[in-house]
Amino acid sequence: MIFPLLPLLLGFALDLLLGDPHGFPHPVVLIGRLISFLERRLRRAFPASPAGEKAAGCILWLITAGVSFCVPLLLLRACRAVSPWIALAIHSLMCWQILAVKSLRVEAMKVYDALDAHDLIQARRAVSMIVGRDTARLDEAGVTRAAIETVAENTSDGVIAPLLYLAVGGAPLGFLYKAVNTMDSMLGYIDPPYQNIGLVPAKMDDLFNFIPARLSALFMLAAGWFLRLDVASGWRIFRRDRFCHASPNSAQTESVCAGLSGIRLAGDAWYHGVLHRKPTIGDGCRDVRCEDIPLTCRLMTVSAVLALFAACGIRLLILLWM
């Protein structure tokens, strides 16, 4: 019963220890290249009309999702035919590359270090690596909020949701989820030229994250209790503001984070030179400060550990049922 849990546990441990080493080949990079290749080819193959672009987006999603699931599945089957220990090693490496606890913390702390050194230009540059919005206009508070929102949102997208999918279907389902998430990150915009070709990727990302985002909010509330934060406020803001976002999922964890910390997040933001009007999240009982970034990272890490225990429990239940 313990052996099937080892890839998940070892992968999680490797992620905490190593993160995402620079120069190390990463399958998600290959997924991104596949998406870019298919986008170019399908835009040429389908009519340049809303219906044609939506059809291209649907085909792109099916091919990318299918490849991302089938390649690791076939690779693991081939490894098992040779040796279960080789399969364990490869599966553990795959789980490691699906998770993003350390890399998310490292990138967020680069923003904190720049802000702590009062280097706004470097802070803008650092936060631009982890957010999709335009950062050139952001002041120190805006940079800080952007980093906190990214860590809070990716507590679900980059950590807890992958853990849950790994628990249910191992690395093949985990890579399928990463492909869904990557397609949304690259194509899921409402501005030209993505509003049509990115429709299916954006909607499927909403679907795949619907349950994990809500579970992630609960894990984050539990983590807030361990960190002695204001859980009552976190629950209240979660209940009130969890839908204050164009996505049905993004504000789930952001609202908990805002409530636990007593700060205000979200609000208007620029994307690709276009101002997007957004509601705020949280009461803003105090001003946001750069120290809230490491606090949010601790909140993410504790939430991840709690989710790991839950994922192991889910995996054991599946094994018992089978």
Residue pairs with C-beta under 8 A, 6 or more apart in sequence:
1 316
1 319
3 88
4 315
4 319
5 312
5 315
5 316
6 88
6 92
7 88
7 91
7 92
7 94
7 95
7 166
7 170
7 171
8 95
8 163
8 166
8 167
8 308
8 311
8 312
8 315
9 308
9 312
10 88
10 92
10 95
10 96
11 91
11 92
11 93
11 94
11 95
11 96
11 97
11 98
11 99
11 166
12 95
12 96
12 99
12 101
12 163
12 304
12 308
14 92
14 93
14 95
14 96
15 96
15 99
15 100
15 101
15 102
15 103
16 101
16 102
17 102
18 96
18 102
19 101
19 102
19 103
19 105
19 106
20 26
20 100
20 102
20 103
26 97
27 72
27 94
27 97
27 175
27 178
28 97
28 178
28 182
31 64
31 68
31 175
31 178
31 179
31 182
32 182
32 186
34 63
34 64
34 67
35 60
35 64
35 182
35 183
35 186
35 187
36 186
38 59
38 60
38 63
38 64
39 56
39 60
39 186
39 187
39 197
42 56
42 57
42 59
42 60
42 197
43 53
43 56
43 197
45 56
46 52
46 53
46 55
46 56
50 196
53 196
53 197
54 196
54 197
54 199
54 200
56 197
57 187
57 196
57 197
57 198
57 199
57 200
57 201
58 200
60 183
60 187
60 197
60 200
60 201
61 183
61 200
61 201
61 204
64 179
64 183
65 176
65 179
65 180
67 179
68 175
68 176
68 178
68 179
69 172
69 173
69 175
69 176
69 179
70 172
71 175
72 94
72 171
72 172
72 175
73 172
75 90
76 87
76 90
76 91
76 94
76 170
76 171
76 172
79 86
79 87
79 90
79 91
80 87
91 170
91 171
94 171
94 174
94 175
95 166
95 171
95 174
98 162
98 166
98 171
98 174
98 175
98 177
98 178
99 158
99 159
99 162
99 163
100 154
100 158
100 159
100 162
101 158
101 159
101 300
101 301
101 304
104 130
104 150
104 151
104 154
104 158
104 159
104 297
104 300
105 151
105 297
105 300
105 301
107 126
107 129
107 130
108 130
108 147
108 150
108 151
108 293
108 296
108 297
109 293
109 294
109 297
110 126
110 129
111 123
111 126
111 127
111 130
111 143
111 144
111 147
111 293
112 147
112 290
112 291
112 293
112 294
114 120
114 122
114 123
114 125
114 126
115 123
115 140
115 143
115 144
115 290
115 293
116 290
120 139
120 140
120 143
123 140
123 143
124 135
124 136
124 138
124 143
125 135
127 135
127 138
127 143
127 146
127 147
127 150
128 135
130 147
130 150
131 146
131 147
131 149
131 150
132 185
132 271
133 146
133 269
133 270
133 271
134 269
134 270
134 271
134 272
134 273
135 143
135 146
137 270
138 146
140 290
141 287
141 288
144 288
144 289
144 290
144 292
144 293
145 263
145 265
145 266
145 267
145 288
146 269
147 293
147 296
148 257
148 261
148 263
148 265
148 288
148 292
148 293
148 296
149 254
149 265
149 266
151 257
151 293
151 296
151 297
151 300
152 220
152 253
152 254
152 256
152 257
152 265
152 296
152 299
152 300
153 250
153 253
153 254
154 300
155 216
155 220
155 253
155 299
155 300
155 303
155 304
156 209
156 212
156 213
156 216
156 217
156 249
156 252
156 253
157 181
157 209
158 181
159 216
159 300
159 303
159 304
159 307
160 212
160 215
160 216
160 219
160 303
160 304
160 307
161 177
161 181
161 208
161 209
161 212
161 213
161 216
162 174
162 177
162 178
163 304
163 307
163 308
163 311
164 211
164 212
164 215
164 307
164 310
164 311
164 314
165 173
165 174
165 176
165 177
165 212
166 173
166 174
166 311
167 310
167 311
167 312
167 314
167 315
167 318
168 314
168 315
168 318
169 176
177 208
180 201
180 204
180 205
180 208
181 205
181 208
181 209
183 201
183 204
183 205
184 198
184 201
184 202
184 204
184 205
186 201
187 194
187 197
187 198
187 201
187 202
188 194
188 198
188 201
188 202
188 205
189 195
189 198
189 271
189 272
190 246
191 271
191 272
191 274
206 247
206 248
206 249
209 249
210 248
210 249
213 248
213 249
213 250
213 252
213 253
214 249
214 252
215 307
215 310
216 252
216 253
216 303
216 307
217 238
217 242
217 252
217 253
217 255
217 256
219 303
219 306
219 307
219 310
220 234
220 253
220 256
220 257
220 260
220 299
220 300
220 303
221 231
221 234
221 235
221 238
221 256
221 260
222 303
222 306
223 299
223 302
223 303
223 306
224 230
224 231
224 234
224 256
224 260
224 299
225 231
226 302
227 295
227 298
227 299
227 302
229 260
229 261
229 299
230 259
230 260
230 262
231 260
233 259
233 260
233 262
233 283
234 256
234 257
234 259
234 260
235 256
235 259
236 259
237 255
237 256
237 258
237 259
237 281
237 282
237 283
238 252
238 255
238 256
238 259
240 255
241 251
241 255
241 258
241 259
241 279
241 281
241 282
242 251
242 252
242 255
243 251
244 251
244 255
244 266
244 278
244 279
244 280
244 281
245 251
245 254
245 266
245 278
245 279
245 281
246 278
251 266
251 281
254 265
254 266
254 281
255 281
255 282
257 265
257 296
257 299
258 264
258 265
258 281
258 282
258 283
259 282
259 283
260 299
261 282
261 292
261 295
261 296
262 282
262 283
262 284
262 285
262 286
263 282
263 284
263 285
263 286
263 287
263 288
263 292
264 280
264 281
264 282
264 283
264 284
264 288
265 280
265 281
265 282
265 288
266 278
266 279
266 280
266 281
267 278
267 279
267 280
268 275
268 276
268 277
268 278
269 275
269 276
269 278
270 276
